[in-house]
Amino acid sequence: MTVTTADIDLIQRIIPHRYPFLLIDKVVDIEHGKSAVGIKNVTFNEPHFQGHFPGAPIMPGVTIIEAMAQTAAVMVGVTMDMADKDLLVYFMGIDGCKFRRKVVPGDVLHMHVVATRGKPGAKVWKFKGTATVDGEMAAQAEFTAMMDLPAEAG
């Protein structure tokens, strides 16, 4: 059976991120090696809202881009059957990053990522990503990441 959705359990079996830095709740519409959509339910309880900004909570742009990258990593992890294999993911570059609207508590953020370079077995992947709220563009970026396994697993 081909996996097309990743719940929080599968996400945590693929990528090492944990609270407070696990920034996606679910990944849907996974097309192996091609694309996926990550979903983040933005809540006031997240630690960055204590200081960004008091009285006017706004999700930091860097965390939106990180959520895109986590979505991409889960898509690659599903594609390459990386659950329970200690996959590590490293940013290599971020290009063309733009922010278009504030993301605030109560928003549901959708991260749409498309692989523009990479295939199963490749270590380096490149992606185009957009983040939207209610269909409105919040952020966009192109980014490159390296997928790596600990030496004993590889």
C-alpha positions as CSV (number, residue, x, y, z in Angstrom):
1,M,0.0,0.0,0.0
2,T,1.4,3.4,-0.9
3,V,1.5,5.9,1.9
4,T,-0.1,9.3,1.0
5,T,-0.6,10.7,4.5
6,A,1.6,11.0,7.5
7,D,0.1,11.5,11.0
8,I,2.1,12.8,13.9
9,D,3.3,9.3,14.8
10,L,4.7,8.7,11.4
11,I,6.2,12.2,11.2
12,Q,8.1,11.5,14.4
13,R,9.3,8.1,13.1
14,I,10.8,9.9,10.0
15,I,12.3,13.2,11.2
16,P,14.1,13.8,14.6
17,H,12.3,17.1,15.4
18,R,10.4,17.3,18.7
19,Y,8.6,19.9,20.8
20,P,9.2,22.8,20.7
21,F,10.7,22.5,17.2
22,L,8.4,20.0,15.5
23,L,6.4,22.5,13.4
24,I,4.0,20.3,11.4
25,D,1.0,18.3,12.7
26,K,0.2,16.2,9.6
27,V,1.4,15.7,6.0
28,V,-1.2,15.0,3.3
29,D,-1.4,14.5,-0.5
30,I,2.0,12.9,-0.5
31,E,3.1,12.1,-4.1
32,H,6.2,10.0,-3.7
33,G,9.3,11.9,-4.8
34,K,7.2,14.8,-6.1
35,S,5.2,16.8,-3.6
36,A,3.3,17.0,-0.4
37,V,1.2,19.3,1.8
38,G,2.1,19.9,5.4
39,I,-0.5,21.2,7.9
40,K,0.3,23.3,11.0
41,N,-2.4,24.3,13.4
42,V,-1.1,27.5,14.8
43,T,-1.9,27.9,18.5
44,F,-1.2,30.6,21.1
45,N,0.5,28.1,23.3
46,E,3.6,27.9,21.2
47,P,6.8,29.2,22.9
48,H,7.8,31.7,20.2
49,F,4.6,33.7,20.8
50,Q,5.8,34.7,24.3
51,G,8.4,37.0,22.7
52,H,7.3,37.4,19.1
53,F,5.6,39.7,19.9
54,P,4.0,40.4,23.3
55,G,0.5,41.6,22.6
56,A,0.7,41.0,18.9
57,P,1.7,37.3,18.4
58,I,3.1,36.6,14.9
59,M,4.6,33.2,13.8
60,P,8.3,34.0,13.0
61,G,9.0,33.7,9.3
62,V,12.0,31.4,9.9
63,T,9.6,28.9,11.5
64,I,7.3,29.0,8.5
65,I,10.3,28.1,6.3
66,E,11.3,25.4,8.7
67,A,7.8,24.0,8.6
68,M,8.1,23.8,4.8
69,A,11.4,22.0,5.1
70,Q,10.0,19.5,7.6
71,T,7.1,18.8,5.2
72,A,9.6,18.2,2.4
73,A,11.7,15.9,4.7
74,V,8.6,13.8,5.6
75,M,7.7,13.5,1.9
76,V,11.3,12.3,1.1
77,G,11.2,10.0,4.2
78,V,7.9,8.4,3.0
79,T,9.3,8.1,-0.5
80,M,12.5,6.4,0.7
81,D,10.8,4.3,3.4
82,M,12.9,6.0,6.1
83,A,10.6,5.4,9.2
84,D,12.6,4.4,12.2
85,K,16.0,4.8,10.4
86,D,17.2,8.0,12.2
87,L,17.0,10.3,9.1
88,L,18.8,13.6,9.6
89,V,18.0,16.6,7.4
90,Y,20.2,19.6,6.9
91,F,19.5,22.9,5.2
92,M,22.0,23.7,2.5
93,G,20.4,26.8,1.1
94,I,17.3,29.0,1.0
95,D,16.6,31.2,-2.0
96,G,13.9,33.7,-3.1
97,C,12.3,33.8,0.3
98,K,9.4,36.2,0.6
99,F,6.7,36.8,3.3
100,R,3.3,38.0,2.2
101,R,1.0,38.0,5.3
102,K,1.2,37.5,9.0
103,V,0.5,34.0,10.5
104,V,-1.2,34.3,13.8
105,P,-2.7,32.0,16.5
106,G,-5.9,30.4,15.1
107,D,-4.6,30.1,11.6
108,V,-4.2,26.8,9.8
109,L,-1.0,26.9,7.8
110,H,-0.7,24.7,4.7
111,M,2.9,24.1,3.4
112,H,2.9,23.0,-0.3
113,V,6.3,21.6,-1.3
114,V,7.4,20.4,-4.7
115,A,10.6,18.6,-5.4
116,T,12.5,20.2,-8.2
117,R,15.6,18.0,-7.9
118,G,16.2,14.7,-6.2
119,K,15.0,11.1,-6.5
120,P,14.8,8.1,-4.3
121,G,18.3,7.3,-3.0
122,A,19.6,10.9,-3.6
123,K,21.1,12.7,-0.6
124,V,20.6,16.3,-1.9
125,W,17.1,17.5,-2.8
126,K,15.8,20.9,-3.9
127,F,12.3,22.1,-3.4
128,K,9.9,25.0,-4.1
129,G,7.6,25.7,-1.2
130,T,4.7,28.0,-0.5
131,A,2.8,28.5,2.8
132,T,-0.8,29.6,2.7
133,V,-3.6,30.4,5.1
134,D,-7.1,30.2,3.8
135,G,-5.7,30.1,0.3
136,E,-3.8,33.3,0.8
137,M,0.0,33.3,0.3
138,A,1.9,33.7,3.6
139,A,5.4,32.8,2.5
140,Q,7.4,31.3,-0.4
141,A,10.9,30.0,-0.8
142,E,13.2,27.6,-2.7
143,F,15.4,25.5,-0.5
144,T,18.0,22.8,-0.7
145,A,18.4,20.1,1.9
146,M,20.7,17.1,2.5
147,M,19.1,13.8,3.7
148,D,21.6,11.8,5.8
149,L,21.6,8.7,7.9
150,P,24.0,7.9,10.7
151,A,27.0,6.0,9.4
152,E,26.1,2.7,11.1
153,A,22.7,2.7,9.3
154,G,23.9,3.9,5.9
